C-alpha cells in the first residue's frame, strides 16, 4: 500500500485511522500520520482536530514521512514519540543511527560494524523503513535539533553541533529546506528553562503509558552503586563519563505529561544524542506495555502479578560494563552484599566526580583500569580470588570491544560470547543480556528467586522446569522475570 510504511505489516489503513481518531497512546511511535491538506505529520496522540481519513497518509517512521515531503507538527512534536522497536537488524541499526552513529557521515564504517556492505545496509533500511541510511540520519539529527530548540536555550551553534551537524551553515540550510522554517522560528519565545539552580539542561523523554516509576526506582535503589548512583526523593541521579567529557544526570517522573524529565550537566552538551539514547534504554522508554502484558497475561501465574503492576519496565543500565561488573559481584551473594562490594570497588579504583549531589562522588572505574591491575588488589575489597580474576577477565574483554555487539546479533550468540569470559556462566550472561544489552527475551532460569516465585507456596522449580515453563513467555521472558522478581 502506498499509504502505509513497510514497517506496519499488521496495521492497515483502517486500523491506523481508528487509532488516530481515538488518540490511542499504544500506537504512539508505531506510526505517524501525514495530513495532505497541511503538509504536516503528527503522532497518533496529537490533540489537534482529527483530519478526514481521505486526507491521511500513514508512515512507520518520521523519516519516511519527511521523505514524502511532510514537516513535523510543532504541537505534538514527533521527536518526543517513543520508538517502535522490534528485534531485527533494521531496528538495531536504527537505534545506532538515533544515537549518532552517522553524525560523521561514514556509512561504510557503520556497514562494517553491522557486518554488511554499504549496499546491503542501504537495501535493509529501504526495505524496512522506506529511506536510505543518510535520509534516516538526517531526520534524526533535525528532529533532535528541533527538540533542543524547543526545550532549551542552548546557543544555535551548540544546538547544531550537539545534533551532529558539521557546521552551523549546513544545519541552517537543511533545517530551512526540510521544514520551511529557520531554526530561530521554531524556538518558542515564551519557553522557559526549568529553574534547577544548577548549570544544566532539562529535556523531556516520552513513553507509552502506563509506567511503573515507583517499582523501577525501588529496583534501582536496592542495586545503586554507592558513590556513582543515587536514588532519592523520587529521582535517580548518577555521574557520567562519555568520551573525554564528564558530568552528571538526574531523572524524574512527570506523570501528568507521560514523560521523564532529564536534567543533564552542561558539560555533556556535546554528547546529548548518545546520552539520551542510553537513558531511554536504561529506563526502557520504548517498551509497549499493552503488547507485552497481553502476551504474558495468558499465564495465570503472571496475570495476577502484571495486573497489580501495569506498565512494568525492565530496568536497564546506563553503562554495559558497569552493569556487567555489578552482575559478577552479585554471584552467590545477596543483593545487599553485591551493593556493598560495588561501592568498595568504586572507592578503590574509581575517579572523583564533580556533581551537585552529596551521594554522587565518583565515576565507575573504566574497563582499561581494571584490566591491568593485580587481581589480588581487586580481591582486597572482599572477593574470592577466582571472582576477582573474573572481573579482570571481564575488564579485558570489554577493553577489547567485547561488550560492543554487532547489531542484530541473536540472544543465543550474545550469551555465548559473554560466557567465553572465564568465570561468567549462564545466569550472569543472561542477566547482563537482559539489563545491559537489552535483550527482552533473556531469562536467567538458574536464578533461585525466579525458581521459587514460579513454583509458589514455598516450593521450587528446577532450572530445567523453569526454562520449560518460561518457553511460552517468549519473546518477553525478561519482563516475566521482572514481574516474578518484584513479587
For each residue, the residues with C-beta under 8 A, 3 or more apart:
1: 4 12 13
2: 57
3: 13 56 57 58
4: 1 8 11 12 13 16 31 58 59 60
5: 8 31 58 59 60 61 64 129 130
6: 9 60 127 128 129 130
7: 60 61 84 128 129
8: 4 5 11 16 30 31 58 60
9: 6
10:
11: 4 8 15 16 19 30 31 58
12: 1 4 15 16
13: 1 3 4 16 17 53 58
14: 17 18
15: 11 12 18 19
16: 4 8 11 12 13 19 20 27 31 33 44 56 58
17: 13 14 20 21 53 56 58
18: 14 15 21 22 24
19: 11 15 16 22 24 26 27 31 44
20: 16 17 23 24 33 44 50 56
21: 17 18 50
22: 18 19
23: 20 44 45 46 47
24: 18 19 20 27 28 44 45
25: 28 45 208 209 258
26: 19 30 208 288 290 291
27: 16 19 24 30 31 44
28: 24 25 43 44 45 81 82 206 208
29: 43 81 82 83 84 208 286
30: 8 11 26 27 44 60 84 288
31: 4 5 8 11 16 19 27 44 58 59 60 84
32: 41 42 43 44 58 59 60 61 62 64 65 78 81
33: 16 20 41 42 43 44 46 51 56 57 58 59
34: 40 41 56 57 58 59 65 68 70
35: 38 39 40 41 42 51 55 56 70
36: 39 55 56 57
37: 51 55
38: 35 51
39: 35 36 69 70 71
40: 34 35 70 71 72 73
41: 32 33 34 35 59 62 65 66 70 71 72 73 78
42: 32 33 35 46 48 73 75 76 78
43: 28 29 32 33 46 73 76 77 78 80 81
44: 16 19 20 23 24 27 28 30 31 32 33
45: 23 24 25 28 76
46: 23 33 42 43 73 75 76
47: 23 75 76
48: 42 73 75 76
49:
50: 20 21
51: 33 35 37 38 55 56
52: 55 56
53: 13 17 56
54:
55: 35 36 37 51 52
56: 3 16 17 20 33 34 35 36 51 52 53
57: 2 3 33 34 36 65 68 70
58: 3 4 5 8 11 13 16 17 31 32 33 34
59: 4 5 31 32 33 34 41 62 64 65 68 130
60: 4 5 6 7 8 30 31 32 64 84 129 130
61: 5 7 32 64 65 94 129 130 131 136 139
62: 32 41 59 65 66 72 78 79 81 139 143
63: 66 67 129 130 131 135 136 138 139 140
64: 5 32 59 60 61 67 68 129 130 131
65: 32 34 41 57 59 61 62 68 70 78
66: 41 62 63 69 70 71 72 135 139 142 178
67: 63 64 130 131 135 139
68: 34 57 59 64 65
69: 39 66
70: 34 35 39 40 41 57 65 66
71: 39 40 41 66 178 179 180
72: 40 41 62 66 77 78 79 143 146 179
73: 40 41 42 43 46 48 76 77 78
74: 77 150 186
75: 42 46 47 48
76: 42 43 45 46 47 48 73 80
77: 43 72 73 74 80 146 147 150
78: 32 41 42 43 62 65 72 73 81 143
79: 62 72 143 144 146 147
80: 43 76 77 147 204 205 206 259
81: 28 29 32 43 62 78 206
82: 28 29 206 207 208 285 286 288
83: 29 91 94 95 98 280 286
84: 7 29 30 31 60 286 288
85: 91 94 95 286
86: 91
87: 91 440 441 475
88: 91 92 128 408
89: 92 93 114 124 407 408
90: 93 94 124 125 127 128 129
91: 83 85 86 87 88 94 95 128
92: 88 89 95 96 407 408
93: 89 90 96 97 110 114 121 124 125 133 407 408
94: 61 83 85 90 91 97 98 125 129 136
95: 83 85 91 92 98 99 277 407
96: 92 93 99 101 110 113 407
97: 93 94 100 101 102 110 133 136 137 140
98: 83 94 95 140 273 277
99: 95 96 273 274 277 278
100: 97 103 164 273 274 277
101: 96 97 110 113 137
102: 97 105 106 107 110 133 134 136 137 164
103: 100 137 141 164 273
104: 109
105: 102 134 137 166
106: 102 109 110
107: 102 110 111 118 121 122 133 134
108: 111 112 118
109: 104 106 112 113
110: 93 96 97 101 102 106 107 113 114 121 133
111: 107 108 114 116 117 118 120 121
112: 108 109 115
113: 96 101 109 110 406 407
114: 89 93 110 111 121 406 407 408
115: 112 406 408
116: 111 120 121 124
117: 111 120 121
118: 107 108 111 121 122
119: 122 123
120: 111 116 117 123 124
121: 93 107 110 111 114 116 117 118 124 125 133
122: 107 118 119 125 126 132 133
123: 119 120 126 127
124: 89 90 93 116 120 121 127 128
125: 90 93 94 121 122 128 129 131 132 133 136
126: 122 123 129 130 131 132
127: 6 90 123 124
128: 6 7 88 90 91 124 125
129: 5 6 7 60 61 63 64 90 94 125 126 136
130: 5 6 59 60 61 63 64 67 126
131: 61 63 64 67 125 126 135 136 139
132: 122 125 126 135 136
133: 93 97 102 107 110 121 122 125 136 137
134: 102 105 107 137 138
135: 63 66 67 131 132 138 139
136: 61 63 94 97 102 125 129 131 132 133 139 140
137: 97 101 102 103 105 133 134 140 141 164
138: 63 134 135 141 142 174 178
139: 61 62 63 66 67 131 135 136 142 143
140: 63 97 98 136 137 143 144
141: 103 137 138 144 145 163 164 165
142: 66 138 139 145 146 163 174 175 178 179
143: 62 72 78 79 139 140 146 147
144: 79 140 141 147 148 162 163 164 272 273
145: 141 142 148 149 159 160 162 163 165 171 175 183
146: 72 77 79 142 143 149 150 179 186
147: 77 79 80 143 144 150 151 203
148: 144 145 151 152 154 159 162 163 203 272
149: 145 146 152 159 183 186 187
150: 74 77 146 147 186 187 188 191
151: 147 148 191 202 203 204
152: 148 149 159 193 201 202 203
153: 191 193
154: 148 158 159 162 201 269
155: 158 159
156: 159 160 168 183 184
157: 160 161 168
158: 154 155 161 162 269
159: 145 148 149 152 154 155 156 162 163 171 183
160: 145 156 157 163 165 167 168 170 171 172
161: 157 158 164 165 270
162: 144 145 148 154 158 159 269 270 272 273
163: 141 142 144 145 148 159 160 171 273
164: 100 102 103 137 141 144 161 273
165: 141 145 160 161 168 170 171 174
166: 105 170
167: 160 170 171
168: 156 157 160 165 171 172
169: 172 173
170: 160 165 166 167 173 174
171: 145 159 160 163 165 167 168 174 175 183
172: 160 168 169 175 176 182 183
173: 169 170 176 177
174: 138 142 165 170 171 177 178
175: 142 145 171 172 178 179 181 182 183
176: 172 173 179 180 181 182 183
177: 173 174
178: 66 71 138 142 174 175
179: 71 72 142 146 175 176 186
180: 71 176
181: 175 176 185 186
182: 172 175 176 185 186
183: 145 149 156 159 171 172 175 176 186 187
184: 156 187
185: 181 182
186: 74 146 149 150 179 181 182 183
187: 149 150 183 184 191
188: 150 191
189:
190:
191: 150 151 153 187 188
192: 195
193: 152 153 201 202
194: 202 261 263
195: 192
196: 200 202 263
197:
198: 263 265 356
199: 265 266
200: 196 263 264 265 266
201: 152 154 193 263 264 266 269 272
202: 151 152 193 194 196 261 262 263 264
203: 147 148 151 152 261 262 264 272 276
204: 80 151 254 257 259 260 261 262
205: 80 259 260 261 262 276 279 280 283 285
206: 28 80 81 82 257 258 259 285
207: 82 211 258 259 260 283 285 286 287
208: 25 26 28 29 82 258 287 288 289 290
209: 25 258 289 311
210: 289 310 311
211: 207 216 253 255 258 289 311 313
212: 215 216 309 310 311 312 313
213: 216 217 234 253 255
214: 217 218
215: 212 218 219 309 312 486
216: 211 212 213 219 220 283 284 313 315
217: 213 214 220 221 231 234 236
218: 214 215 221 222
219: 215 216 222 223 315 482 485 486
220: 216 217 223 224 229 231 236 315
221: 217 218 224 231
222: 218 219 335 336 339
223: 219 220 326 335 338 339
224: 220 221 228 229 230 231 339
225: 228 229 322 326 339 342 343 346 364
226: 229 339 340 342 343 346 359
227: 343 346 347 350 359 360 361 362
228: 224 225 238 239 322 346 350 353 360 362 363 364
229: 220 224 225 226 236 237 238 360
230: 224 236 237 238 357 359 360
231: 217 220 221 224 235 236 237
232: 235 237 357 359
233:
234: 213 217 252 253
235: 231 232 250 251 252
236: 217 220 229 230 231 250 251
237: 229 230 231 232 248 249 250 251 355 357 359 360
238: 228 229 230 248 249 318 360
239: 228 246 247 248 353 355 360 361 362 363 364
240: 246 247 248 249 264 265 268 275 318 363
241: 245 246 363 366
242: 245 246 268 271 274 275
243: 271
244:
245: 241 242 267 268 270 271
246: 239 240 241 242 267 268 353 354 363
247: 239 240 264 265 266 267 268 355
248: 237 238 239 240 264 265 353 355 356 357 360
249: 237 238 240 262 263 264 265 268 275 279
250: 235 236 237 262 263 357
251: 235 236 237 260 261 262 263 279 283
252: 234 235 260 261 263
253: 211 213 234 260 261
254: 204 257 258 259 260 261
255: 211 213 258
256:
257: 204 206 254
258: 25 206 207 208 209 211 254 255
259: 80 204 205 206 207 254
260: 204 205 207 251 252 253 254 279 283 285
261: 194 202 203 204 205 251 252 253 254
262: 202 203 204 205 249 250 251 276 279
263: 194 196 198 200 201 202 249 250 251 252
264: 200 201 202 203 240 247 248 249 268 269 272 275
265: 198 199 200 240 247 248 249 268 355
266: 199 200 201 247 269
267: 245 246 247
268: 240 242 245 246 247 249 264 265 271 272 275
269: 154 158 162 201 264 266 272
270: 161 162 245
271: 242 243 245 268 274 275
272: 144 148 162 201 203 264 268 269 275 276
273: 98 99 100 103 144 162 163 164 276 277
274: 99 100 242 271 277 278
275: 240 242 249 264 268 271 272 278 279
276: 203 205 262 272 273 279 280
277: 95 98 99 100 273 274 280 281
278: 99 274 275 281 282 318 319
279: 205 249 251 260 262 275 276 282 283 285 318
280: 83 205 276 277 283 285 286
281: 277 278 284 285 316 438
282: 278 279 315 316 317 318
283: 205 207 216 251 260 279 280 313 315 316
284: 216 281 287 313 314 315 316
285: 82 205 206 207 260 279 280 281
286: 29 82 83 84 85 207 280
287: 207 208 284 292 313 314 479
288: 26 30 82 84 208 291 292
289: 208 209 210 211 292 293 310 311 312 313
290: 26 208 293 294
291: 26 288 294 295
292: 287 288 289 295 296 440 476 479
293: 289 290 296 297 306 310 312
294: 290 291 297
295: 291 292 298 473 476
296: 292 293 299 302 303 306 473 476 479 480 483
297: 293 294 302 303 306 307
298: 295 303 472
299: 296 302 303 472 473 480
300: 303 304
301: 304 305 454 456 469
302: 296 297 299 305 306 473 480 483 484
303: 296 297 298 299 300 306 307
304: 300 301 307 308
305: 301 302 308 309 483 484 486 487
306: 293 296 297 302 303 309 310 312 483
307: 297 303 304 310
308: 304 305
309: 212 215 305 306 312 483 486
310: 210 212 289 293 306 307
311: 209 210 211 212 289
312: 212 215 289 293 306 309 479 482 483 486
313: 211 212 216 283 284 287 289 482
314: 284 287 434 435 440 478 479 482
315: 216 219 220 282 283 284 435 482
316: 281 282 283 284 323 435 436 438
317: 282 320 322 323 435 436
318: 238 240 278 279 282 322
319: 278 322 323 364
320: 317 323 324 398 403 432 436 437
321: 324 325 366 367 394 395 398 403
322: 225 228 317 318 319 325 326 364
323: 316 317 319 320 326 327 432 435 436
324: 320 321 327 328 394 398 403 418 432 436
325: 321 322 328 329 342 345 364 370 391 394 395
326: 223 225 322 323 329 330 338 342
327: 323 324 330 331 428 431 432 435 436
328: 324 325 331 387 390 391 394 423 424 428
329: 325 326 333 338 341 342 345 383 387 391
330: 326 327 333 335 337 338 431
331: 327 328 387 390 427 428
332:
333: 329 330 337 338 341
334: 337 338
335: 222 223 330 338 339
336: 222 339 340
337: 330 333 334 340 341
338: 223 326 329 330 333 334 335 341 342
339: 222 223 224 225 226 335 336 342 343
340: 226 336 337 343 344 382
341: 329 333 337 338 344 345 381 382 383
342: 225 226 325 326 329 338 339 345 346
343: 225 226 227 339 340 346 347
344: 340 341 347 348 381 382
345: 325 329 341 342 348 349 350 365 378 381
346: 225 226 227 228 342 343 349 350 362 364 365
347: 227 343 344 350 362
348: 344 345 377 380 381
349: 345 346 365 369 370 373 378
350: 227 228 345 346 347 362 363 364 365
351: 362 363 365
352: 361 362 363
353: 228 239 246 248 360 361 362 363
354: 246
355: 237 239 247 248 265 360 361
356: 198 248
357: 230 232 237 248 250 360
358: 361
359: 226 227 230 232 237
360: 227 228 229 230 237 238 239 248 353 355 357
361: 227 239 352 353 355 358
362: 227 228 239 346 347 350 351 352 353
363: 228 239 240 241 246 350 351 352 353
364: 225 228 239 319 322 325 346 350
365: 345 346 349 350 351 369 370
366: 241 321 369 370
367: 321 370 371 395 396 398 399
368: 371 372 395 399
369: 349 365 366 372 373 395
370: 325 349 365 366 367 373 378 391 392 395
371: 367 368 392 395 396 398 399
372: 368 369
373: 349 369 370 377 378 392
374: 377 378
375: 378 379 385 388 389 392
376: 379 380 385 388
377: 348 373 374 380
378: 345 349 370 373 374 375 381 383 388 391 392
379: 375 376 382 383 384 385 387 388
380: 348 376 377
381: 341 344 345 348 378
382: 340 341 344 379
383: 329 341 378 379 387 388 391
384: 379 387 388
385: 375 376 379 388 389
386: 389 390 423
387: 328 329 331 379 383 384 390 391 423
388: 375 376 378 379 383 384 385 391 392
389: 375 385 386 392 393 422 423
390: 328 331 386 387 393 394 421 422 423 424
391: 325 328 329 370 378 383 387 388 394 395
392: 370 371 373 375 378 388 389 395 396
393: 389 390 396 397 421 422 423
394: 321 324 325 328 390 391 397 398 421 423 424
395: 321 325 367 368 369 370 371 391 392 398 399
396: 367 371 392 393 399 400
397: 393 394 400 402 403 420 421
398: 320 321 324 367 371 394 395 401 402 403
399: 367 368 371 395 396
400: 396 397
401: 398 404
402: 397 398 417 421
403: 320 321 324 397 398 436 437
404: 401
405: 409 414 417 437
406: 113 114 115 409
407: 89 92 93 95 96 113 114
408: 88 89 92 93 114 115
409: 405 406 413 414 417
410: 413 414
411: 414 415 433 439 441 442
412: 415 416
413: 409 410 416 417
414: 405 409 410 411 417 418 429 433 437 439
415: 411 412 418 419 426 429 430 433 442
416: 412 413 419 420 429
417: 402 405 409 413 414 420
418: 324 414 415 421 424 428 429 432 433
419: 415 416 424 425 426 429
420: 397 416 417
421: 390 393 394 397 402 418 424
422: 389 390 393
423: 328 386 387 389 390 393 394
424: 328 390 394 418 419 421 428 429 432
425: 419 428 429 446
426: 415 419 429 430 444 445 446
427: 331 430 431 444 446 447
428: 327 328 331 418 424 425 431 432 444
429: 414 415 416 418 419 424 425 426 432 433
430: 415 426 427 433 434 442 443 444 445
431: 327 330 427 428 434 435 442 444 447
432: 320 323 324 327 418 424 428 429 435 436 437
433: 411 414 415 418 429 430 436 437 439 442
434: 314 430 431 437 438 439 440 442 443 444 478 481
435: 314 315 316 317 323 327 431 432 438
436: 316 317 320 323 324 327 403 432 433
437: 320 403 405 414 432 433 434 442
438: 281 316 434 435
439: 411 414 433 434 442 478
440: 87 292 314 434 475 476 477 478 479
441: 87 411 474 475 476 477 478
442: 411 415 430 431 433 434 437 439 477 478
443: 430 434 467 470 473 477 478 480 481
444: 426 427 428 430 431 434 447 450 481
445: 426 430 450 451 463 464 466 467 470
446: 425 426 427 451 463
447: 427 431 444 450 451 481
448: 451 452 460
449: 452 453 484 485
450: 444 445 447 453 454 466 481 484 485
451: 445 446 447 448 454 455 460 461 462 463 466
452: 448 449 455 458 459 460
453: 449 450 456 484 485 487
454: 301 450 451 461 466 469 470 484
455: 451 452 459 460 461
456: 301 453 459
457:
458: 452
459: 452 455 456
460: 448 451 452 455
461: 451 454 455 465 466 469
462: 451 465 466
463: 445 446 451 466 467
464: 445 467 468
465: 461 462 468 469
466: 445 450 451 454 461 462 463 469 470
467: 443 445 463 464 470 471
468: 464 465 471
469: 301 454 461 465 466 472
470: 443 445 454 466 467 473 474 477 480
471: 467 468 474
472: 298 299 469
473: 295 296 299 302 443 470 476 477 480
474: 441 470 471 477
475: 87 440 441
476: 292 295 296 440 441 473 479 480
477: 440 441 442 443 470 473 474 480 481
478: 314 434 439 440 441 442 443 481 482
479: 287 292 296 312 314 440 476 482 483
480: 296 299 302 443 470 473 476 477 483 484
481: 434 443 444 447 450 477 478 484 485
482: 219 312 313 314 315 478 479 485 486
483: 296 302 305 306 309 312 479 480 486 487
484: 302 305 449 450 453 454 480 481 487
485: 219 449 450 453 481 482
486: 215 219 305 309 312 482 483
487: 305 453 483 484
